[in-house]
Amino acid sequence: MQAIFISGTDTNIGKTITSAWLALHWQADYWKPVQSGLDGESDSETVARLAGCKTHAEAYRLQSPLSPHQSAAIDGVQIELDNFMLPAAPRLIVEGAGGLMVPLAEKVLITDLITHLHLPVILVARSTLGTINHTVLSAKALKANSTPCLGVIVVGPSNPENVKSIERYAGVPILAELPLLEEVTTESLKAIPLPMKLAHVLKRAAAFEPPALPAPDPAMRLVERDRAHCWHPFTQAQTAAAPLPIVRAEGPYLFDVHGKRYLDAVSSWWVNLHGHSNPVIAQAISWQAHHLEQVMFAGITHPPAIELAEKLAQHAPGGLQHVFFSDNGSTAIEVALKMACQYWVNMEGPGKRTRFLAMRGGYHGDTFGAMATGRSSNFYEPFENWLFKTDFLPTPLYWKSRDEAELLADEKQSLHCLKQYLAKHARDLAAFIIEPLIQGAAGMHMMRAGYVAQVVSELKQHGIPVIFDEVMTGFGRTGKWFAAHHLTATNATRSATQTPHQSMSGNSSLGHSSLVNFTPDILCVSKGLTGGFMPMGATLAAPHIYNAFLSDDVGKALLHGHSYTANPLGCAAALANIRLLEREHVWNEIRAQQTTHSMELEKLSEHPAVKRVRQCGTVAAFDIEVPGLEGGYGSKLSQRLRETLLDRGLLMRPLGNTLYFIAPYCTPAHDLIDAYETVGRVLDELMSGVTGKNSSTDETQMF
Ligand SMILES: *Cc1c(COP(=O)(O)O)cnc(C)c1O
C-alpha cells in the first residue's frame, strides 16, 4: 500500500483542494482522520465531489469549526491515538487538520498522529509573504521527528524567489506549484497535470508498514526470544547462564528490565570512556544522522572524516600522519598487517618477507590475520591450520610486588631472544606487533614502558615496521592519550616528573639511547575511539609507510576497504569523544580514578586470595587464588565470581582467575570504593565456602 500524509504550513491554505487534485491524478482514496466543523460540506465530501474518489470514514467527527482539541472538549470527546487505524487502500491520501503543531488532545499533536501512522509527509505551503518562515519551521519539525518529508506543494501566484528560498533553507524539494483557480471543479483540477517531479515522488512513496509495537515485555519473554534467534559472542549457548536483559544505561550504570542498577566496571568490553548515553556524543551522532549519515569513501571525502583524521594525527605520537578508517579493532589490525605485508612487496618485490613477530599471550582480534598474530593467546584452536606463520617473543610480566631483579632478568632474557631472532630472521620479518604496556585479553598482563621502548628501538634499528595495537590502551586508558606516549616520556623526562606508576615507566637500567625514536610505524585504535558509541577502527601510519604505496601503478595502492569506511556517524562520535578528551576535567577524572585504584589495590592486596596486583593508568587488575578452586578459563571460579558480583550490582567479567577494573572515567570514586569492598567480601565468602550459588554451568568464558 502507498500512502501520504498531507499537512499544511498553516490552516486554510488549500490542503483540501490539493488533496483532491492529488487523489484525482494519482487515483488514490482519501481519508480525513479528524473533521472539525460539521456545518456545511465536510472535507471528505468536497474531495469526493471533486476527485470522484473513494473516501474513508473519519475517526473523529467534531461539531465546532475549532482546533480539534477544543472542538473535542466541547463535544465531551477524548481523542486517542490508538483509535486511528490506517484504512486499507492501494493508494491513500491522508489529510491532517491545520499544521503540524495543531493539538489533538493533551500532549498529542498532529506530528504524533503522523508518527503513529508511519506516513511520509507532503507539506502544502502558500506562495506569498511569510511562507519561508512557516515552511522552514515545518520541515525542521518533521526532521526533528525523523519523519520523511517528500517535498512541498506551493499554492498561489507564482513566486520563484520564495520557491528558491524554501528549497534552500528547508532542504526539501518543491514538487508542484498550484495556481489559485477561479473556479474549482473536477475539470479545472484535471486540467493541471502532475509535474514529473511529483509523479516520481508519488511512485516511490511506499507506505511504511507500521512496525509492530513491542508489547511490554517481561524479562523471561526477552530471554526466551533471545534464545530463539541470537547467537552470542564467546558463549557456549548450551550451558551459559541466561543473558542479562539490559534496557537502559546512563553514566557508569546499566539498568536491567526490572530496573535493577549495575556498575559497568568493565566499560562494556573496554569501549566506554565518558559514561553511557553521554549527551554530548549522543547529540553529535544525532546531528550527523540528520545531515550526512553515510557516503562511500572511495573518490569521496567529507568534513567529519577529514577533521577526525586531523585530530588523530594531532594527538597520536609524532609522525603518524596518515589515517585509514575501518569498522572495529580486528579490521584495524588487518589493515595494519596488510600495510606491513604490502609495504615490503612494494619495496622489495613479493615473497621475501614471510614472518610476523608478536608477543606471547598477545590478543589482536578475531579475524584471520589478527588470530594468526594472536595465536599464542590460545583462543583459536579450531582454526590453527588456517593461520599464517607468526613467531612469539616471551613477555616479561610486571606486577607491583614482583621482585625487581627477577623482572629485570625476564626483560633481559626477552630482549636477548629478540636480538638472536633478529640476527637470524631480520630479512624475512614483515613486522612486529604488540599491545604496548597492557595485554588485555591475556588477563591484563602488564609490561614496563622501558622494556617496550627497548624492544621498539631494537626493531627500528633493523628497519622492521612496529605495529602498536592500542585498541584497548588508547584514549587515556593508561593515563596518557596513548600507551606510546609513555615510551617517549620514559625517554625524555625519565629523571624529571614521575608518574603515579613510575615503577612501570622507570627502568633506566636497560640503558637505551636517548636518540632513538620510540614511536611505532603503525598504530591501531578502536574500542574507545568513539567513546563506546559506534563501531569504528582506525589505522595510523607514518609517512615512510604511506609513501611506499605511492606509484603510477594502481597495483601498488592499498587495495583494501569496507563499505562503511569512515562512516560519518562514527566520525562524529569519535570527534565528540576527542573534544571531551581535550577538556582538562576529563584528565582530572582519569587522575582521580588512578589514585582511587592505587589506594584500593593497596588495601585489597592484603587479602589472602589476591595475588599479583597491577595497575596502569585506569586499568587495575589482580589474580585470585582460592585453595580448592581452579582458576583457568573454563573454571567454576570465574563463572561463580561473575554471577555473585552481578547479583550485587557489579558487572565484571573475570579473565580466567584475573579480576580487573576498566571503568568509565566518570565513575564516582565512592562507587569504585564500594566495588572494591564488594569484591573483598565476595572473596571472603569464596574462601570460607559460603558463596555456593551452585553454578551448574561450566561455561568456557573468555573475555
Ligand atoms: C578488543 C581488541 C581487539 C579486537 O577489537 P574488536 O573490535 O573486538 O574486533 C584487538 N586488539 C586489542 C588489544 C583488543 O583489546
The ligand as a MOL file (V3000), in Angstrom:
LIG
                    3D

  0  0  0     0  0            999 V3000
M  V30 BEGIN CTAB
M  V30 COUNTS 15 15 0 0 0
M  V30 BEGIN ATOM
M  V30 1 C 39.3520 -5.8790 21.5620 0
M  V30 2 C 40.6750 -5.8850 20.9830 0
M  V30 3 C 40.8670 -6.1260 19.6220 0
M  V30 4 C 39.7410 -6.5030 18.6920 0
M  V30 5 O 38.8140 -5.4810 18.5600 0
M  V30 6 P 37.3280 -5.8380 18.0560 0
M  V30 7 O 36.6760 -4.5210 17.8910 0
M  V30 8 O 36.7280 -6.6660 19.1470 0
M  V30 9 O 37.4520 -6.5810 16.7850 0
M  V30 10 C 42.1470 -6.0570 19.1160 0
M  V30 11 N 43.1800 -5.7580 19.9130 0
M  V30 12 C 43.0360 -5.4950 21.2230 0
M  V30 13 C 44.2220 -5.1340 22.0510 0
M  V30 14 C 41.7830 -5.5720 21.8060 0
M  V30 15 O 41.6350 -5.3500 23.1160 0
M  V30 END ATOM
M  V30 BEGIN BOND
M  V30 1 1 1 2
M  V30 2 1 2 3
M  V30 3 2 2 14
M  V30 4 1 3 4
M  V30 5 2 3 10
M  V30 6 1 4 5
M  V30 7 1 5 6
M  V30 8 2 6 7
M  V30 9 1 6 8
M  V30 10 1 6 9
M  V30 11 1 10 11
M  V30 12 2 11 12
M  V30 13 1 12 13
M  V30 14 1 12 14
M  V30 15 1 14 15
M  V30 END BOND
M  V30 END CTAB
M  END
